[in-house]
Amino acid sequence: MLKKQKIRGIFSSPPYVGQIDYHEQHAYAYDLFGFDRKDKLEIGPLYKGQGKEARNSYVKAISKVLSNARKFMVDDFDVFLVANDKWNLYPQIAKLAGMKIVKQFKRPVLNRTERDKSPYSEIIFHLKNSL
Ligand SMILES: C[S@@+](CC[C@H](N)C(=O)[O-])C[C@H]1O[C@@H](n2cnc3c(N)ncnc32)[C@H](O)[C@@H]1O
């Protein structure tokens, strides 16, 4: 089906660099459904931190995911990614994946689960094919 009918667009929220341990956050789901945990495959895991090495490995991993998705997409695709890109990694990620950022929408997050008062916002990146 993917070969005949290509993907027109993707809207996703990828993991952020060293911010959340998703395996722990979703531990109940692994338990309930009996899924195997794959902690080592998590992208941008908390335990790797936010240092240069962690950021480089994040850039490589996310761009690899996007490059893979690109193979199954129409030429004039639209990709929207929600990210808190405090390290300004997405321009490089887009380039490595053969994409370009055509627009950025700022999204203030007012009611965070953390319930703290510090201002927090995310960007929704609109990416298109650059090849
Ligand atoms: C910011 S959350 C967004 C989750 C979901 N889109 C939502 O809105 O609830 C990022 C998600 O990426 C997942 N993730 C991290 N590394 C991954 C990988 N290698 N393969 C697939 N998913 C991964 C995490 O488990 C987490 O659920």
PDBQT file of the ligand as one rigid body, heavy atoms in Angstrom, charges set to zero:
ROOT
HETATM    1  C1  LIG A 201       7.210  14.037  22.802  1.00  0.00    +0.000 C 
HETATM    2  S1  LIG A 201       6.677  12.306  22.925  1.00  0.00    +0.000 S 
HETATM    3  C2  LIG A 201       5.264  12.315  21.871  1.00  0.00    +0.000 C 
HETATM    4  C3  LIG A 201       4.374  11.154  22.047  1.00  0.00    +0.000 C 
HETATM    5  C4  LIG A 201       3.097  11.149  21.210  1.00  0.00    +0.000 C 
HETATM    6  N1  LIG A 201       3.288  11.658  19.875  1.00  0.00    +0.000 N 
HETATM    7  C5  LIG A 201       2.025  11.936  21.926  1.00  0.00    +0.000 C 
HETATM    8  O1  LIG A 201       1.686  13.023  21.495  1.00  0.00    +0.000 OA
HETATM    9  O2  LIG A 201       1.567  11.437  22.963  1.00  0.00    +0.000 OA
HETATM   10  C6  LIG A 201       7.953  11.437  22.041  1.00  0.00    +0.000 C 
HETATM   11  C7  LIG A 201       7.731   9.934  21.906  1.00  0.00    +0.000 C 
HETATM   12  O3  LIG A 201       8.803   9.382  21.120  1.00  0.00    +0.000 OA
HETATM   13  C8  LIG A 201       9.002   8.034  21.561  1.00  0.00    +0.000 C 
HETATM   14  N2  LIG A 201      10.311   7.504  21.112  1.00  0.00    +0.000 N 
HETATM   15  C9  LIG A 201      11.546   7.775  21.592  1.00  0.00    +0.000 A 
HETATM   16  N3  LIG A 201      12.482   7.062  20.920  1.00  0.00    +0.000 NA
HETATM   17  C10 LIG A 201      11.811   6.309  19.995  1.00  0.00    +0.000 A 
HETATM   18  C11 LIG A 201      12.206   5.352  19.018  1.00  0.00    +0.000 A 
HETATM   19  N4  LIG A 201      13.492   5.016  18.850  1.00  0.00    +0.000 N 
HETATM   20  N5  LIG A 201      11.259   4.784  18.252  1.00  0.00    +0.000 NA
HETATM   21  C12 LIG A 201       9.940   5.112  18.417  1.00  0.00    +0.000 A 
HETATM   22  N6  LIG A 201       9.493   6.010  19.333  1.00  0.00    +0.000 NA
HETATM   23  C13 LIG A 201      10.417   6.595  20.110  1.00  0.00    +0.000 A 
HETATM   24  C14 LIG A 201       8.878   8.148  23.079  1.00  0.00    +0.000 C 
HETATM   25  O4  LIG A 201       8.568   6.919  23.665  1.00  0.00    +0.000 OA
HETATM   26  C15 LIG A 201       7.717   9.162  23.217  1.00  0.00    +0.000 C 
HETATM   27  O5  LIG A 201       6.499   8.490  23.365  1.00  0.00    +0.000 OA
ENDROOT
TORSDOF 0
